[in-house]
Amino acid sequence: MKTKVIRIGNSRGVRIPAAVLQAYDIHEGDELELDRRREGILLSVVNRPSVLSYEESYRQMAAEAAEHAEWSAWDTVAGDGVDD
């Protein structure tokens, strides 16, 4: 998905497509945070509601399950390299 930088007064801005706004539940007036990363810019909503939607809950659970699966192989290691 591409977007262009536009002039907003003396500043510049980026138009966020409606589909992205809807998918991430971003509304006018929401506070966003920009983090500079090696891969690019991470844009995130600062004040999220404490109750997650079904979609957000599923995403979070899937990420946690993926992380658990990634580390589960370490649980089966016979020893830690230290002789008893």
DSSP file (Angstrom, degrees, kcal/mol; ACC not computed):
  #  RESIDUE AA STRUCTURE BP1 BP2  ACC     N-H-->O    O-->H-N    N-H-->O    O-->H-N    TCO  KAPPA ALPHA  PHI   PSI    X-CA   Y-CA   Z-CA
    1    1 A M              0   0    0      0, 0.0     2,-0.3     0, 0.0     0, 0.0   0.000 360.0 360.0 360.0 132.2    0.0    0.0    0.0
    2    2 A K        +     0   0    0      2,-0.0     2,-0.3     0, 0.0     0, 0.0  -0.852 360.0 174.0-118.1 152.7    1.4    3.4   -1.0
    3    3 A T        -     0   0    0     -2,-0.3     2,-0.3    13,-0.0    13,-0.1  -0.946  23.3-123.2-147.0 165.7    0.6    6.9    0.1
    4    4 A K        -     0   0    0     -2,-0.3    11,-0.9    11,-0.1     2,-0.4  -0.813  21.7-112.2-115.2 154.2    2.2   10.3   -0.6
    5    5 A V  E     -A   14   0A   0     -2,-0.3     2,-0.3     9,-0.2     9,-0.2  -0.688  40.0-167.4 -80.3 133.2    3.5   13.0    1.6
    6    6 A I  E     -A   13   0A   0      7,-3.1     7,-2.9    -2,-0.4     2,-0.4  -0.849  23.8-104.9-123.1 159.3    1.3   16.1    1.5
    7    7 A R  E     +A   12   0A   0     -2,-0.3     2,-0.4     5,-0.2     5,-0.2  -0.684  30.2 179.7 -83.1 132.5    1.7   19.7    2.6
    8    8 A I  E >   -A   11   0A   0      3,-2.2     3,-2.0    -2,-0.4     2,-0.3  -0.839  66.1 -61.0-131.5  93.7   -0.3   20.7    5.7
    9    9 A G  T 3  S-     0   0    0     -2,-0.4    -1,-0.1     1,-0.3     0, 0.0  -0.527 117.1 -21.3  64.9-128.5    0.5   24.4    6.4
   10   10 A N  T 3  S+     0   0    0     -2,-0.3    -1,-0.3    -3,-0.1     2,-0.1   0.490 132.8  71.9 -87.3  -4.5    4.3   24.6    7.0
   11   11 A S  E <  S-A    8   0A   0     -3,-2.0    -3,-2.2     0, 0.0     2,-0.3  -0.335  76.3-126.0-100.0-177.9    4.4   20.9    7.9
   12   12 A R  E     -A    7   0A   0     -5,-0.2     2,-0.3    -2,-0.1    -5,-0.2  -0.946  26.6-177.9-127.7 152.5    4.1   17.7    5.9
   13   13 A G  E     -A    6   0A   0     -7,-2.9    -7,-3.1    -2,-0.3     2,-0.4  -0.890  22.2-126.5-143.6 172.7    1.7   14.8    6.5
   14   14 A V  E     -A    5   0A   0     -2,-0.3     2,-0.5    -9,-0.2    -9,-0.2  -0.988  21.7-130.8-125.2 133.2    0.8   11.4    5.3
   15   15 A R        -     0   0    0    -11,-0.9   -11,-0.1    -2,-0.4    -2,-0.0  -0.717  18.9-149.1 -82.2 128.1   -2.8   10.4    4.3
   16   16 A I        -     0   0    0     -2,-0.5     5,-0.1   -13,-0.1   -13,-0.0  -0.881  23.3-116.7 -99.0 122.8   -3.7    7.1    6.0
   17   17 A P    >>  -     0   0    0      0, 0.0     4,-2.2     0, 0.0     3,-0.7  -0.201  19.8-118.0 -59.3 148.4   -6.2    5.1    3.8
   18   18 A A  H 3> S+     0   0    0      1,-0.3     4,-2.6     2,-0.2     5,-0.2   0.844 112.9  58.8 -56.7 -37.9   -9.6    4.5    5.3
   19   19 A A  H 3> S+     0   0    0      1,-0.2     4,-2.3     2,-0.2    -1,-0.3   0.879 108.1  45.9 -61.7 -37.7   -9.1    0.7    5.3
   20   20 A V  H <> S+     0   0    0     -3,-0.7     4,-2.1     2,-0.2    -2,-0.2   0.911 111.3  51.8 -71.3 -43.0   -6.0    1.1    7.5
   21   21 A L  H  <>S+     0   0    0     -4,-2.2     5,-2.7     1,-0.2     4,-0.3   0.916 114.1  44.0 -57.7 -43.5   -7.8    3.5    9.8
   22   22 A Q  H ><5S+     0   0    0     -4,-2.6     3,-1.0     3,-0.2    -2,-0.2   0.920 111.0  53.0 -68.8 -44.4  -10.7    1.0   10.2
   23   23 A A  H 3<5S+     0   0    0     -4,-2.3    -1,-0.2     1,-0.3    -2,-0.2   0.849 119.7  34.2 -61.0 -35.5   -8.5   -2.0   10.6
   24   24 A Y  T 3<5S-     0   0    0     -4,-2.1    -1,-0.3    -5,-0.1    -2,-0.2   0.277 108.3-120.9-105.6   9.6   -6.5   -0.4   13.4
   25   25 A D  T < 5 +     0   0    0     -3,-1.0     2,-0.5    -4,-0.3    -3,-0.2   0.909  51.4 165.6  53.7  49.4   -9.5    1.5   14.9
   26   26 A I      < -     0   0    0     -5,-2.7     2,-0.3    -6,-0.2    -1,-0.2  -0.845  11.8-174.8 -99.4 130.6   -7.8    4.9   14.5
   27   27 A H    >   -     0   0    0     -2,-0.5     3,-2.4     1,-0.0     2,-0.0  -0.847  37.1 -80.5-124.3 158.9  -10.0    8.0   14.8
   28   28 A E  T 3  S+     0   0    0     -2,-0.3     3,-0.1     1,-0.3    -1,-0.0  -0.338 118.8  25.8 -56.2 132.3   -9.5   11.7   14.3
   29   29 A G  T 3  S+     0   0    0      1,-0.3    -1,-0.3    -3,-0.0     2,-0.0   0.241  86.7 137.5  94.8 -12.8   -7.9   13.1   17.4
   30   30 A D    <   -     0   0    0     -3,-2.4     2,-0.5     1,-0.1    -1,-0.3  -0.366  57.2-119.8 -63.7 145.7   -6.2    9.9   18.4
   31   31 A E        -     0   0    0     16,-0.1    15,-3.0    -3,-0.1    16,-0.6  -0.784  32.4-167.5 -90.5 127.6   -2.6   10.3   19.6
   32   32 A L  E     -B   45   0B   0     -2,-0.5     2,-0.4    13,-0.3    13,-0.2  -0.846  10.0-146.5-115.2 151.7   -0.1    8.4   17.5
   33   33 A E  E     -B   44   0B   0     11,-3.3    11,-2.3    -2,-0.3     2,-0.5  -0.964   5.7-152.3-118.7 134.4    3.6    7.7   18.2
   34   34 A L  E     -B   43   0B   0     -2,-0.4     2,-0.5     9,-0.2     9,-0.2  -0.919  11.5-171.0-105.1 126.1    6.3    7.4   15.5
   35   35 A D  E     -B   42   0B   0      7,-2.6     7,-2.7    -2,-0.5     2,-0.5  -0.971  20.2-133.6-116.0 128.9    9.3    5.2   16.3
   36   36 A R  E     +B   41   0B   0     -2,-0.5     2,-0.3     5,-0.2     5,-0.2  -0.706  33.1 177.7 -80.5 124.2   12.3    5.2   14.0
   37   37 A R        -     0   0    0      3,-3.1     3,-0.3    -2,-0.5    -2,-0.0  -0.824  43.5-112.5-121.7 162.4   13.3    1.7   13.2
   38   38 A R  S    S+     0   0    0     -2,-0.3    -1,-0.1     1,-0.2     3,-0.1   0.885 120.1  47.5 -59.5 -38.6   16.0    0.2   11.1
   39   39 A E  S    S-     0   0    0      1,-0.2     2,-0.3    -3,-0.0    -1,-0.2   0.708 128.6 -79.6 -77.8 -20.6   13.4   -1.2    8.7
   40   40 A G  S    S-     0   0    0     -3,-0.3    -3,-3.1    -5,-0.1     2,-0.5  -0.982  72.3 -26.4 156.6-147.3   11.4    2.1    8.6
   41   41 A I  E     -B   36   0B   0     -2,-0.3     2,-0.6    -5,-0.2    -5,-0.2  -0.894  45.0-152.7-108.5 130.9    8.9    4.0   10.7
   42   42 A L  E     -B   35   0B   0     -7,-2.7    -7,-2.6    -2,-0.5     2,-0.5  -0.913  11.3-165.9-101.4 122.7    6.6    2.3   13.2
   43   43 A L  E     +B   34   0B   0     -2,-0.6     2,-0.3    -9,-0.2    -9,-0.2  -0.941  15.7 168.7-110.0 123.4    3.3    4.2   13.7
   44   44 A S  E     -B   33   0B   0    -11,-2.3   -11,-3.3    -2,-0.5     2,-0.4  -0.965  38.7-108.7-137.8 153.7    1.3    3.1   16.7
   45   45 A V  E     -B   32   0B   0     -2,-0.3   -13,-0.3   -13,-0.2     3,-0.2  -0.656  24.8-157.0 -79.4 130.7   -1.7    4.4   18.7
   46   46 A V  S    S+     0   0    0    -15,-3.0     2,-1.0    -2,-0.4    -1,-0.2   0.952  80.2  44.1 -76.0 -51.4   -0.6    5.7   22.1
   47   47 A N  S    S+     0   0    0    -16,-0.6    -1,-0.2     3,-0.0   -16,-0.1  -0.781  72.5 178.2-103.4  94.6   -3.9    5.5   24.1
   48   48 A R        -     0   0    0     -2,-1.0     4,-0.1    -3,-0.2     2,-0.0  -0.697  36.3-104.7 -90.6 145.3   -5.5    2.2   23.3
   49   49 A P        -     0   0    0      0, 0.0    -1,-0.1     0, 0.0     0, 0.0  -0.363  26.4-123.6 -63.5 151.5   -8.8    1.3   25.1
   50   50 A S  S    S+     0   0    0      2,-0.1     2,-0.6    -3,-0.0    -2,-0.0   0.753  96.0  71.7 -71.3 -23.5   -8.3   -1.3   27.8
   51   51 A V  S    S-     0   0    0      0, 0.0     2,-0.2     0, 0.0    -1,-0.0  -0.844  78.7-146.2 -96.9 122.4  -10.8   -3.7   26.2
   52   52 A L        -     0   0    0     -2,-0.6    -2,-0.1     1,-0.1     2,-0.0  -0.600  14.4-119.8 -86.7 146.4   -9.6   -5.3   23.0
   53   53 A S     >  -     0   0    0     -2,-0.2     4,-2.8     1,-0.1     5,-0.2  -0.291  33.6-101.8 -72.2 168.6  -11.8   -6.1   20.1
   54   54 A Y  H  > S+     0   0    0      1,-0.2     4,-2.6     2,-0.2     5,-0.2   0.916 124.1  49.9 -58.0 -44.5  -12.1   -9.8   19.0
   55   55 A E  H  > S+     0   0    0      1,-0.2     4,-2.3     2,-0.2    -1,-0.2   0.917 112.7  45.6 -62.9 -44.5   -9.8   -9.1   16.1
   56   56 A E  H  > S+     0   0    0      2,-0.2     4,-2.4     1,-0.2    -1,-0.2   0.896 112.5  51.3 -66.6 -40.0   -7.2   -7.5   18.3
   57   57 A S  H  X S+     0   0    0     -4,-2.8     4,-2.6     2,-0.2    -2,-0.2   0.920 110.4  49.0 -61.6 -44.4   -7.5  -10.2   20.9
   58   58 A Y  H  X S+     0   0    0     -4,-2.6     4,-2.7     2,-0.2     5,-0.2   0.921 110.8  50.2 -61.9 -44.8   -7.0  -12.9   18.2
   59   59 A R  H  X S+     0   0    0     -4,-2.3     4,-2.2     1,-0.2    -1,-0.2   0.915 112.4  47.2 -59.1 -43.7   -3.9  -11.1   16.8
   60   60 A Q  H  X S+     0   0    0     -4,-2.4     4,-2.2     2,-0.2    -2,-0.2   0.914 113.2  47.7 -66.2 -43.4   -2.4  -10.8   20.3
   61   61 A M  H  X S+     0   0    0     -4,-2.6     4,-2.5     1,-0.2    -2,-0.2   0.895 111.4  51.1 -64.7 -39.7   -3.1  -14.5   21.1
   62   62 A A  H  X S+     0   0    0     -4,-2.7     4,-2.3     2,-0.2    -1,-0.2   0.897 110.3  49.3 -64.7 -40.4   -1.7  -15.6   17.7
   63   63 A A  H  X S+     0   0    0     -4,-2.2     4,-2.1    -5,-0.2    -2,-0.2   0.907 112.4  47.7 -65.0 -41.5    1.5  -13.6   18.3
   64   64 A E  H  X S+     0   0    0     -4,-2.2     4,-2.4     2,-0.2    -2,-0.2   0.897 111.9  50.0 -66.3 -39.7    1.9  -15.1   21.8
   65   65 A A  H  X S+     0   0    0     -4,-2.5     4,-2.5     2,-0.2    -2,-0.2   0.895 110.3  50.4 -64.8 -40.1    1.3  -18.6   20.5
   66   66 A A  H  X S+     0   0    0     -4,-2.3     4,-2.0     2,-0.2    -2,-0.2   0.901 111.0  48.5 -64.8 -40.7    3.9  -18.0   17.8
   67   67 A E  H  X S+     0   0    0     -4,-2.1     4,-1.7     2,-0.2    -2,-0.2   0.915 111.5  49.8 -65.6 -41.9    6.4  -16.8   20.3
   68   68 A H  H  X S+     0   0    0     -4,-2.4     4,-1.5     1,-0.2    -2,-0.2   0.918 110.6  49.8 -61.8 -43.6    5.7  -19.8   22.5
   69   69 A A  H  X S+     0   0    0     -4,-2.5     4,-0.5     1,-0.2    -1,-0.2   0.871 108.3  54.2 -63.1 -36.7    6.2  -22.2   19.6
   70   70 A E  H  < S+     0   0    0     -4,-2.0     3,-0.3     1,-0.2    -1,-0.2   0.875 116.9  36.0 -65.2 -37.3    9.5  -20.5   18.7
   71   71 A W  H >X S+     0   0    0     -4,-1.7     3,-1.3     1,-0.2     4,-0.6   0.575  93.6  87.9 -93.0 -10.5   10.8  -21.1   22.3
   72   72 A S  H >X S+     0   0    0     -4,-1.5     3,-1.0     1,-0.3     4,-0.5   0.811  79.8  63.7 -62.3 -29.6    9.2  -24.5   22.9
   73   73 A A  H >< S+     0   0    0     -4,-0.5     3,-0.9    -3,-0.3    -1,-0.3   0.822  96.0  59.5 -62.7 -29.6   12.2  -26.3   21.4
   74   74 A W  H X4 S+     0   0    0     -3,-1.3     3,-1.2     1,-0.2    -1,-0.3   0.768  93.7  65.6 -69.9 -24.8   14.4  -24.8   24.1
   75   75 A D  H << S+     0   0    0     -3,-1.0    -1,-0.2    -4,-0.6    -2,-0.2   0.744  98.4  54.1 -68.4 -22.1   12.2  -26.6   26.7
   76   76 A T  T << S+     0   0    0     -3,-0.9    -1,-0.2    -4,-0.5     2,-0.2   0.348  75.3 124.6 -96.4   6.5   13.4  -30.0   25.4
   77   77 A V    <   -     0   0    0     -3,-1.2    -3,-0.0     1,-0.1     3,-0.0  -0.499  59.1-140.4 -68.2 131.5   17.1  -29.3   25.7
   78   78 A A  S    S-     0   0    0     -2,-0.2     2,-0.3     1,-0.1    -1,-0.1   0.872  72.8  -3.6 -64.9 -39.5   18.6  -32.1   27.9
   79   79 A G        -     0   0    0     -3,-0.0     4,-0.1     1,-0.0    -1,-0.1  -0.896  59.3-119.6-147.2 175.1   21.0  -29.9   29.8
   80   80 A D        -     0   0    0      2,-0.3     3,-0.1    -2,-0.3    -2,-0.0   0.289  62.6 -99.1-103.7  10.5   22.3  -26.4   30.2
   81   81 A G  S    S+     0   0    0      1,-0.3     2,-0.5     0, 0.0    -3,-0.0   0.432  90.4 116.2  89.6  -1.7   25.9  -27.2   29.4
   82   82 A V        -     0   0    0      2,-0.0    -2,-0.3     0, 0.0    -1,-0.3  -0.895  64.7-129.9-103.4 126.4   26.9  -27.3   33.0
   83   83 A D              0   0    0     -2,-0.5    -4,-0.0     1,-0.1     0, 0.0  -0.535 360.0 360.0 -74.7 137.9   28.1  -30.7   34.4
   84   84 A D              0   0    0     -2,-0.2    -1,-0.1     0, 0.0    -2,-0.0   0.452 360.0 360.0 -85.4 360.0   26.4  -31.8   37.6
